[in-house]
Each structure stands twice: as C-alpha cells, then as structure tokens.
Amino acid sequence: MSTPLPDWKGAPAPAVQRLEGRFIHLEKLDPAQHGDDLFDALQGPGADPRLWDYLPYGPFPERGAFNAWLDNHATHSDPYFFSVIDRASGRAQGILSLMSIVPEHGRIEIGHVTFGAPMQRSPKSTEAVYLLARHAFDLGYRRLEWKCNNANDRSRYAAERLGFSFEGVFRQHSVIKGHNRDTAWYSIIDSEWPKVGAGFEAWLSEANQAGTGQLKTLAECRA
C-alpha cells in the first residue's frame, strides 16, 4: 500500500545566492569573479591529477576552454552551480551543484562535485555538501540524491561517509569519454535528515574540530 501525501504541494526551485558556513561559504557561480581562483585550484600547479578522471568533461589545460566550461555552468538553473569560497583566504577552491531538480516530486541531487586539492580531505569539503543538503531539505525536498560512476571509489566512499544510503547500480547507464559507466545511486530522504544533519553539525563544531584535527569521525557523530 503506498503512502498517501494529501498535503504535498511540491518544493520551490533553488534560487539562493549565498549560503554561510563556518569554514567556507557558497556563492552562486560567477565566472568573472571566481574564474581565476577556480582555474588555479582545479587546473593550476598542484592540482589533483585524478580530479577529472570520472567527470564528463576536463581537464582544461587551456584557459579559454575552461572559461567556456564555467560560462556554460553559470547560465543554467539545473544544474544550479555554486563556488566554494574558503573563509580564511577568500578564494574560490571548488564548485558543486544542485541538479536533477524535480520540484513537483521533491527530488534533487548534489552533483558536479569538483573540489581543488586545498579542499580535499578537509572540513571545507564536508561543509560544502552539508550546506547544500541542509538547504535542499529546508526548501522542502523529500529526497536528496548522489550518483557516481560505480568505478569511482573516492566518490562512493564520500557518499557513504556523508550519510547517503546505497540504493543500487544502474548497469551500462551511460558512455563517458568513450568508456562505459555503471552508475551507483545513493540517497538521503527527509525522515533521515534530522539525524544526518545533526551528525554534520556535531562533526563541524568547534568542540570536534580541534587544532590537531577531528576528535570524532562523521559516522561517530551521526551515531
């Protein structure tokens, strides 16, 4: 028997321009304002050599192609892109988006996660996802998705660490850069968010993020 939803009215499309965090804030992607920082973080010296392996675009050794890529992202409302701004330096260090937005069903996804080396394995990357997840559920979405190439161990680990539940694999889902992609699906639903969100907040807190690193893991904070 399906669950009746007599009061469901849908959720609004994202329109926020800025989301504030402790380590970072998210700003609507602005290529003119963020482009230099993002090129340095994602494509410059010291950039993660594996960053583009499972993304449908990149790398971008030429700045003109990178600019066109950013400009294309900035024009869309789905995906709806944000730059991740490091509070300490004021510089953009990555991008991510809300996408696959279906307001009438309350379904939305976090995707196109492209974090430069200064963000990786730091509270900044976790907080960026938390801010978008919190915003999605604050808007009234019922389901938040995370999808990735099933061969992308880093993204699969990130989804599970962040509290997404594994739902299965769509085999031969697409062809990316001339290679088959089996897509792994993950989600958080609204009834799970209070516990997952509280875990994020505990993990990001000053009490947990000591000068020498975290005291509890994100999974321990959720538990």
Helices and strands as residue ranges (DSSP letters): E 18-20, E 24-28, H 31-43, H 63-74, E 80-86, E 92-102, E 107-115, H 123-138, E 143-149, H 153-161, E 165-176, E 179-189, H 193-204, E 209-210, E 213-214, H 218-222
